[in-house]
Structures are given as structure tokens and as C-alpha cells.
Amino acid sequence: MAVQDYYKVSGDKLERTRQICPRCGEGVFLAEHKNRRTCGKCSYTEFKK
């Protein structure tokens, strides 16, 4: 996936389209799966409701 897929430009603002990993911090995004979000670096997992 290209870097441009992680951001959305609206006017003069840059918005992130993915959540940031709470353990790893800025620059590490969580992967979107059908029932969960996971970090590929530290294996942090959030389950969707």
C-alpha cells in the first residue's frame, strides 16, 4: 500500500485515514481487518465491536 493511501488532503489540512498504534507511536499505523485492527510491528490488536 502506498503512503498516499494513509493520508487524505482536505483544503490545507492533512488527515490520517488509519489509526496510529498506541504502543509504537507516530508513523506506525494499524492494519484494518474485517473484525480487528493490528500493528505489524508490535502485534498490538484491537477487536471491532
mmCIF file of the N, C-alpha and C atoms, coordinates in Angstrom:
data_MODEL
# 
_entry.id   MODEL 
# 
loop_
_atom_site.group_PDB 
_atom_site.id 
_atom_site.type_symbol 
_atom_site.label_atom_id 
_atom_site.label_alt_id 
_atom_site.label_comp_id 
_atom_site.label_asym_id 
_atom_site.label_entity_id 
_atom_site.label_seq_id 
_atom_site.pdbx_PDB_ins_code 
_atom_site.Cartn_x 
_atom_site.Cartn_y 
_atom_site.Cartn_z 
_atom_site.occupancy 
_atom_site.B_iso_or_equiv 
_atom_site.pdbx_formal_charge 
_atom_site.auth_seq_id 
_atom_site.auth_comp_id 
_atom_site.auth_asym_id 
_atom_site.auth_atom_id 
_atom_site.pdbx_PDB_model_num 
ATOM 1   N N  . MET A 1 1  ? 0.844   -1.166 0.000  1.00 0.00 ? 1  MET A N  1 
ATOM 2   C CA . MET A 1 1  ? 0.000   0.000  0.000  1.00 0.00 ? 1  MET A CA 1 
ATOM 3   C C  . MET A 1 1  ? 0.897   1.239  0.000  1.00 0.00 ? 1  MET A C  1 
ATOM 4   N N  . ALA A 1 2  ? 0.574   2.207  -0.818 1.00 0.00 ? 2  ALA A N  1 
ATOM 5   C CA . ALA A 1 2  ? 1.371   3.420  -0.923 1.00 0.00 ? 2  ALA A CA 1 
ATOM 6   C C  . ALA A 1 2  ? 1.095   4.365  0.243  1.00 0.00 ? 2  ALA A C  1 
ATOM 7   N N  . VAL A 1 3  ? 2.065   5.216  0.529  1.00 0.00 ? 3  VAL A N  1 
ATOM 8   C CA . VAL A 1 3  ? 1.956   6.166  1.639  1.00 0.00 ? 3  VAL A CA 1 
ATOM 9   C C  . VAL A 1 3  ? 0.759   7.093  1.446  1.00 0.00 ? 3  VAL A C  1 
ATOM 10  N N  . GLN A 1 4  ? 0.452   7.436  0.229  1.00 0.00 ? 4  GLN A N  1 
ATOM 11  C CA . GLN A 1 4  ? -0.659  8.349  -0.041 1.00 0.00 ? 4  GLN A CA 1 
ATOM 12  C C  . GLN A 1 4  ? -2.011  7.765  0.363  1.00 0.00 ? 4  GLN A C  1 
ATOM 13  N N  . ASP A 1 5  ? -2.093  6.457  0.547  1.00 0.00 ? 5  ASP A N  1 
ATOM 14  C CA . ASP A 1 5  ? -3.341  5.830  0.976  1.00 0.00 ? 5  ASP A CA 1 
ATOM 15  C C  . ASP A 1 5  ? -3.605  6.001  2.470  1.00 0.00 ? 5  ASP A C  1 
ATOM 16  N N  . TYR A 1 6  ? -2.592  6.402  3.226  1.00 0.00 ? 6  TYR A N  1 
ATOM 17  C CA . TYR A 1 6  ? -2.731  6.585  4.668  1.00 0.00 ? 6  TYR A CA 1 
ATOM 18  C C  . TYR A 1 6  ? -3.165  7.996  5.051  1.00 0.00 ? 6  TYR A C  1 
ATOM 19  N N  . TYR A 1 7  ? -3.168  8.916  4.080  1.00 0.00 ? 7  TYR A N  1 
ATOM 20  C CA . TYR A 1 7  ? -3.497  10.318 4.349  1.00 0.00 ? 7  TYR A CA 1 
ATOM 21  C C  . TYR A 1 7  ? -4.553  10.816 3.375  1.00 0.00 ? 7  TYR A C  1 
ATOM 22  N N  . LYS A 1 8  ? -5.305  11.835 3.801  1.00 0.00 ? 8  LYS A N  1 
ATOM 23  C CA . LYS A 1 8  ? -6.312  12.468 2.953  1.00 0.00 ? 8  LYS A CA 1 
ATOM 24  C C  . LYS A 1 8  ? -6.115  13.973 3.076  1.00 0.00 ? 8  LYS A C  1 
ATOM 25  N N  . VAL A 1 9  ? -6.049  14.672 1.961  1.00 0.00 ? 9  VAL A N  1 
ATOM 26  C CA . VAL A 1 9  ? -5.870  16.112 1.958  1.00 0.00 ? 9  VAL A CA 1 
ATOM 27  C C  . VAL A 1 9  ? -7.227  16.765 1.789  1.00 0.00 ? 9  VAL A C  1 
ATOM 28  N N  . SER A 1 10 ? -7.575  17.650 2.725  1.00 0.00 ? 10 SER A N  1 
ATOM 29  C CA . SER A 1 10 ? -8.815  18.406 2.618  1.00 0.00 ? 10 SER A CA 1 
ATOM 30  C C  . SER A 1 10 ? -8.487  19.871 2.880  1.00 0.00 ? 10 SER A C  1 
ATOM 31  N N  . GLY A 1 11 ? -8.475  20.650 1.807  1.00 0.00 ? 11 GLY A N  1 
ATOM 32  C CA . GLY A 1 11 ? -8.099  22.060 1.934  1.00 0.00 ? 11 GLY A CA 1 
ATOM 33  C C  . GLY A 1 11 ? -6.621  22.170 2.258  1.00 0.00 ? 11 GLY A C  1 
ATOM 34  N N  . ASP A 1 12 ? -6.314  22.845 3.360  1.00 0.00 ? 12 ASP A N  1 
ATOM 35  C CA . ASP A 1 12 ? -4.930  22.994 3.802  1.00 0.00 ? 12 ASP A CA 1 
ATOM 36  C C  . ASP A 1 12 ? -4.555  21.999 4.880  1.00 0.00 ? 12 ASP A C  1 
ATOM 37  N N  . LYS A 1 13 ? -5.477  21.101 5.220  1.00 0.00 ? 13 LYS A N  1 
ATOM 38  C CA . LYS A 1 13 ? -5.226  20.156 6.312  1.00 0.00 ? 13 LYS A CA 1 
ATOM 39  C C  . LYS A 1 13 ? -4.954  18.750 5.779  1.00 0.00 ? 13 LYS A C  1 
ATOM 40  N N  . LEU A 1 14 ? -4.123  18.044 6.525  1.00 0.00 ? 14 LEU A N  1 
ATOM 41  C CA . LEU A 1 14 ? -3.795  16.671 6.208  1.00 0.00 ? 14 LEU A CA 1 
ATOM 42  C C  . LEU A 1 14 ? -4.415  15.782 7.272  1.00 0.00 ? 14 LEU A C  1 
ATOM 43  N N  . GLU A 1 15 ? -5.241  14.822 6.867  1.00 0.00 ? 15 GLU A N  1 
ATOM 44  C CA . GLU A 1 15 ? -5.925  13.935 7.803  1.00 0.00 ? 15 GLU A CA 1 
ATOM 45  C C  . GLU A 1 15 ? -5.419  12.513 7.629  1.00 0.00 ? 15 GLU A C  1 
ATOM 46  N N  . ARG A 1 16 ? -5.245  11.796 8.728  1.00 0.00 ? 16 ARG A N  1 
ATOM 47  C CA . ARG A 1 16 ? -4.850  10.393 8.669  1.00 0.00 ? 16 ARG A CA 1 
ATOM 48  C C  . ARG A 1 16 ? -6.098  9.540  8.448  1.00 0.00 ? 16 ARG A C  1 
ATOM 49  N N  . THR A 1 17 ? -5.991  8.555  7.576  1.00 0.00 ? 17 THR A N  1 
ATOM 50  C CA . THR A 1 17 ? -7.134  7.682  7.317  1.00 0.00 ? 17 THR A CA 1 
ATOM 51  C C  . THR A 1 17 ? -7.077  6.419  8.163  1.00 0.00 ? 17 THR A C  1 
ATOM 52  N N  . ARG A 1 18 ? -5.940  6.121  8.756  1.00 0.00 ? 18 ARG A N  1 
ATOM 53  C CA . ARG A 1 18 ? -5.766  4.946  9.609  1.00 0.00 ? 18 ARG A CA 1 
ATOM 54  C C  . ARG A 1 18 ? -5.410  5.382  11.022 1.00 0.00 ? 18 ARG A C  1 
ATOM 55  N N  . GLN A 1 19 ? -5.684  4.512  11.990 1.00 0.00 ? 19 GLN A N  1 
ATOM 56  C CA . GLN A 1 19 ? -5.321  4.804  13.372 1.00 0.00 ? 19 GLN A CA 1 
ATOM 57  C C  . GLN A 1 19 ? -3.836  4.559  13.580 1.00 0.00 ? 19 GLN A C  1 
ATOM 58  N N  . ILE A 1 20 ? -3.256  5.295  14.523 1.00 0.00 ? 20 ILE A N  1 
ATOM 59  C CA . ILE A 1 20 ? -1.848  5.136  14.886 1.00 0.00 ? 20 ILE A CA 1 
ATOM 60  C C  . ILE A 1 20 ? -1.763  4.125  16.027 1.00 0.00 ? 20 ILE A C  1 
ATOM 61  N N  . CYS A 1 21 ? -0.724  3.323  16.026 1.00 0.00 ? 21 CYS A N  1 
ATOM 62  C CA . CYS A 1 21 ? -0.530  2.330  17.081 1.00 0.00 ? 21 CYS A CA 1 
ATOM 63  C C  . CYS A 1 21 ? -0.232  3.047  18.400 1.00 0.00 ? 21 CYS A C  1 
ATOM 64  N N  . PRO A 1 22 ? -0.993  2.755  19.457 1.00 0.00 ? 22 PRO A N  1 
ATOM 65  C CA . PRO A 1 22 ? -0.767  3.424  20.741 1.00 0.00 ? 22 PRO A CA 1 
ATOM 66  C C  . PRO A 1 22 ? 0.540   3.010  21.414 1.00 0.00 ? 22 PRO A C  1 
ATOM 67  N N  . ARG A 1 23 ? 1.076   1.854  21.082 1.00 0.00 ? 23 ARG A N  1 
ATOM 68  C CA . ARG A 1 23 ? 2.353   1.411  21.662 1.00 0.00 ? 23 ARG A CA 1 
ATOM 69  C C  . ARG A 1 23 ? 3.546   1.986  20.909 1.00 0.00 ? 23 ARG A C  1 
ATOM 70  N N  . CYS A 1 24 ? 3.512   1.919  19.592 1.00 0.00 ? 24 CYS A N  1 
ATOM 71  C CA . CYS A 1 24 ? 4.662   2.332  18.775 1.00 0.00 ? 24 CYS A CA 1 
ATOM 72  C C  . CYS A 1 24 ? 4.717   3.838  18.545 1.00 0.00 ? 24 CYS A C  1 
ATOM 73  N N  . GLY A 1 25 ? 3.569   4.500  18.500 1.00 0.00 ? 25 GLY A N  1 
ATOM 74  C CA . GLY A 1 25 ? 3.539   5.943  18.336 1.00 0.00 ? 25 GLY A CA 1 
ATOM 75  C C  . GLY A 1 25 ? 3.419   6.394  16.894 1.00 0.00 ? 25 GLY A C  1 
ATOM 76  N N  . GLU A 1 26 ? 3.792   7.639  16.665 1.00 0.00 ? 26 GLU A N  1 
ATOM 77  C CA . GLU A 1 26 ? 3.660   8.273  15.353 1.00 0.00 ? 26 GLU A CA 1 
ATOM 78  C C  . GLU A 1 26 ? 4.408   7.504  14.269 1.00 0.00 ? 26 GLU A C  1 
ATOM 79  N N  . GLY A 1 27 ? 3.787   7.405  13.110 1.00 0.00 ? 27 GLY A N  1 
ATOM 80  C CA . GLY A 1 27 ? 4.424   6.774  11.960 1.00 0.00 ? 27 GLY A CA 1 
ATOM 81  C C  . GLY A 1 27 ? 4.144   5.292  11.801 1.00 0.00 ? 27 GLY A C  1 
ATOM 82  N N  . VAL A 1 28 ? 3.497   4.667  12.780 1.00 0.00 ? 28 VAL A N  1 
ATOM 83  C CA . VAL A 1 28 ? 3.155   3.245  12.681 1.00 0.00 ? 28 VAL A CA 1 
ATOM 84  C C  . VAL A 1 28 ? 1.638   3.130  12.727 1.00 0.00 ? 28 VAL A C  1 
ATOM 85  N N  . PHE A 1 29 ? 1.060   2.676  11.638 1.00 0.00 ? 29 PHE A N  1 
ATOM 86  C CA . PHE A 1 29 ? -0.385  2.603  11.511 1.00 0.00 ? 29 PHE A CA 1 
ATOM 87  C C  . PHE A 1 29 ? -0.893  1.195  11.786 1.00 0.00 ? 29 PHE A C  1 
ATOM 88  N N  . LEU A 1 30 ? -2.145  1.105  12.191 1.00 0.00 ? 30 LEU A N  1 
ATOM 89  C CA . LEU A 1 30 ? -2.789  -0.179 12.415 1.00 0.00 ? 30 LEU A CA 1 
ATOM 90  C C  . LEU A 1 30 ? -3.417  -0.660 11.118 1.00 0.00 ? 30 LEU A C  1 
ATOM 91  N N  . ALA A 1 31 ? -3.241  -1.936 10.821 1.00 0.00 ? 31 ALA A N  1 
ATOM 92  C CA . ALA A 1 31 ? -3.846  -2.544 9.638  1.00 0.00 ? 31 ALA A CA 1 
ATOM 93  C C  . ALA A 1 31 ? -5.327  -2.793 9.911  1.00 0.00 ? 31 ALA A C  1 
ATOM 94  N N  . GLU A 1 32 ? -6.160  -2.570 8.908  1.00 0.00 ? 32 GLU A N  1 
ATOM 95  C CA . GLU A 1 32 ? -7.599  -2.784 9.030  1.00 0.00 ? 32 GLU A CA 1 
ATOM 96  C C  . GLU A 1 32 ? -7.964  -4.164 8.524  1.00 0.00 ? 32 GLU A C  1 
ATOM 97  N N  . HIS A 1 33 ? -8.564  -4.975 9.380  1.00 0.00 ? 33 HIS A N  1 
ATOM 98  C CA . HIS A 1 33 ? -9.080  -6.283 9.011  1.00 0.00 ? 33 HIS A CA 1 
ATOM 99  C C  . HIS A 1 33 ? -10.591 -6.263 9.216  1.00 0.00 ? 33 HIS A C  1 
ATOM 100 N N  . LYS A 1 34 ? -11.244 -7.336 8.859  1.00 0.00 ? 34 LYS A N  1 
ATOM 101 C CA . LYS A 1 34 ? -12.705 -7.400 8.956  1.00 0.00 ? 34 LYS A CA 1 
ATOM 102 C C  . LYS A 1 34 ? -13.194 -7.229 10.393 1.00 0.00 ? 34 LYS A C  1 
ATOM 103 N N  . ASN A 1 35 ? -12.528 -7.881 11.341 1.00 0.00 ? 35 ASN A N  1 
ATOM 104 C CA . ASN A 1 35 ? -13.002 -7.858 12.725 1.00 0.00 ? 35 ASN A CA 1 
ATOM 105 C C  . ASN A 1 35 ? -12.003 -7.285 13.721 1.00 0.00 ? 35 ASN A C  1 
ATOM 106 N N  . ARG A 1 36 ? -10.871 -6.737 13.236 1.00 0.00 ? 36 ARG A N  1 
ATOM 107 C CA . ARG A 1 36 ? -9.849  -6.234 14.150 1.00 0.00 ? 36 ARG A CA 1 
ATOM 108 C C  . ARG A 1 36 ? -8.915  -5.252 13.458 1.00 0.00 ? 36 ARG A C  1 
ATOM 109 N N  . ARG A 1 37 ? -8.130  -4.554 14.264 1.00 0.00 ? 37 ARG A N  1 
ATOM 110 C CA . ARG A 1 37 ? -7.046  -3.697 13.798 1.00 0.00 ? 37 ARG A CA 1 
ATOM 111 C C  . ARG A 1 37 ? -5.766  -4.212 14.448 1.00 0.00 ? 37 ARG A C  1 
ATOM 112 N N  . THR A 1 38 ? -4.690  -4.367 13.670 1.00 0.00 ? 38 THR A N  1 
ATOM 113 C CA . THR A 1 38 ? -3.454  -4.903 14.223 1.00 0.00 ? 38 THR A CA 1 
ATOM 114 C C  . THR A 1 38 ? -2.251  -4.079 13.800 1.00 0.00 ? 38 THR A C  1 
ATOM 115 N N  . CYS A 1 39 ? -1.228  -4.104 14.639 1.00 0.00 ? 39 CYS A N  1 
ATOM 116 C CA . CYS A 1 39 ? 0.050   -3.464 14.347 1.00 0.00 ? 39 CYS A CA 1 
ATOM 117 C C  . CYS A 1 39 ? 1.010   -4.552 13.888 1.00 0.00 ? 39 CYS A C  1 
ATOM 118 N N  . GLY A 1 40 ? 1.650   -4.350 12.756 1.00 0.00 ? 40 GLY A N  1 
ATOM 119 C CA . GLY A 1 40 ? 2.589   -5.335 12.236 1.00 0.00 ? 40 GLY A CA 1 
ATOM 120 C C  . GLY A 1 40 ? 3.926   -5.304 12.936 1.00 0.00 ? 40 GLY A C  1 
ATOM 121 N N  . LYS A 1 41 ? 4.188   -4.232 13.659 1.00 0.00 ? 41 LYS A N  1 
ATOM 122 C CA . LYS A 1 41 ? 5.485   -4.084 14.324 1.00 0.00 ? 41 LYS A CA 1 
ATOM 123 C C  . LYS A 1 41 ? 5.499   -4.734 15.708 1.00 0.00 ? 41 LYS A C  1 
ATOM 124 N N  . CYS A 1 42 ? 4.487   -4.440 16.528 1.00 0.00 ? 42 CYS A N  1 
ATOM 125 C CA . CYS A 1 42 ? 4.487   -4.930 17.924 1.00 0.00 ? 42 CYS A CA 1 
ATOM 126 C C  . CYS A 1 42 ? 3.358   -5.934 18.204 1.00 0.00 ? 42 CYS A C  1 
ATOM 127 N N  . SER A 1 43 ? 2.544   -6.243 17.212 1.00 0.00 ? 43 SER A N  1 
ATOM 128 C CA . SER A 1 43 ? 1.424   -7.197 17.326 1.00 0.00 ? 43 SER A CA 1 
ATOM 129 C C  . SER A 1 43 ? 0.278   -6.723 18.215 1.00 0.00 ? 43 SER A C  1 
ATOM 130 N N  . TYR A 1 44 ? 0.167   -5.423 18.454 1.00 0.00 ? 44 TYR A N  1 
ATOM 131 C CA . TYR A 1 44 ? -0.955  -4.864 19.194 1.00 0.00 ? 44 TYR A CA 1 
ATOM 132 C C  . TYR A 1 44 ? -2.231  -5.132 18.399 1.00 0.00 ? 44 TYR A C  1 
ATOM 133 N N  . THR A 1 45 ? -3.313  -5.544 19.069 1.00 0.00 ? 45 THR A N  1 
ATOM 134 C CA . THR A 1 45 ? -4.569  -5.883 18.401 1.00 0.00 ? 45 THR A CA 1 
ATOM 135 C C  . THR A 1 45 ? -5.743  -5.229 19.116 1.00 0.00 ? 45 THR A C  1 
ATOM 136 N N  . GLU A 1 46 ? -6.640  -4.637 18.336 1.00 0.00 ? 46 GLU A N  1 
ATOM 137 C CA . GLU A 1 46 ? -7.908  -4.099 18.838 1.00 0.00 ? 46 GLU A CA 1 
ATOM 138 C C  . GLU A 1 46 ? -9.015  -4.822 18.082 1.00 0.00 ? 46 GLU A C  1 
ATOM 139 N N  . PHE A 1 47 ? -9.971  -5.366 18.796 1.00 0.00 ? 47 PHE A N  1 
ATOM 140 C CA . PHE A 1 47 ? -11.097 -6.030 18.140 1.00 0.00 ? 47 PHE A CA 1 
ATOM 141 C C  . PHE A 1 47 ? -12.240 -5.042 17.950 1.00 0.00 ? 47 PHE A C  1 
ATOM 142 N N  . LYS A 1 48 ? -12.871 -5.097 16.777 1.00 0.00 ? 48 LYS A N  1 
ATOM 143 C CA . LYS A 1 48 ? -14.008 -4.231 16.473 1.00 0.00 ? 48 LYS A CA 1 
ATOM 144 C C  . LYS A 1 48 ? -15.256 -4.828 17.086 1.00 0.00 ? 48 LYS A C  1 
ATOM 145 N N  . LYS A 1 49 ? -16.197 -3.995 17.440 1.00 0.00 ? 49 LYS A N  1 
ATOM 146 C CA . LYS A 1 49 ? -17.453 -4.458 18.045 1.00 0.00 ? 49 LYS A CA 1 
ATOM 147 C C  . LYS A 1 49 ? -18.520 -4.609 16.999 1.00 0.00 ? 49 LYS A C  1 
# 
